[in-house]
Amino acid sequence: MEKPSADDASSLAAYKVTRAMGAITNAGGMDALNASRGEMGVLGCLVQHDREATPSQLMDALGVSSARVANTLKALERKGYVVRQTNPEDGRGVIVRITPAGEAFGEANFQSAVRGVSSLLAPLSAEEQLELARLVERIAEPLVK
């Protein structure tokens, strides 16, 4: 994509943020996690939902298809990070629960990500870091359910 002109401030800002986020994502090395972003997303959602959720709740929270959730759950189950059990309320549905191993894995990788972001923020002053955090939270607020 061609860089927008300075006359179109919104497009230029979006262009710059997209390029910067791409560089940050590439520098983060998701491969080192031994988990996909989807797997980390599911583990994070389960922790936020009192350690259990239905596949539909995960689908809605992550904004992905039921097939994507099903494939991600299969991978996490093979790794021992989640278990799927029959929903005791209706006997037909499924409840997904994070295992202690899944919780430990997710927490370790979250802390690793925090350390990585902390080093990325190092060139900014403390005041700039807090301002960036405020702006990112403002952008993410409507996305967080």
Beta strands, then each sheet from edge to edge (+ up, - down):
strand 1: 52-53
strand 2: 82-86
strand 3: 94-98
sheet 1: 1+ 3- 2+
end
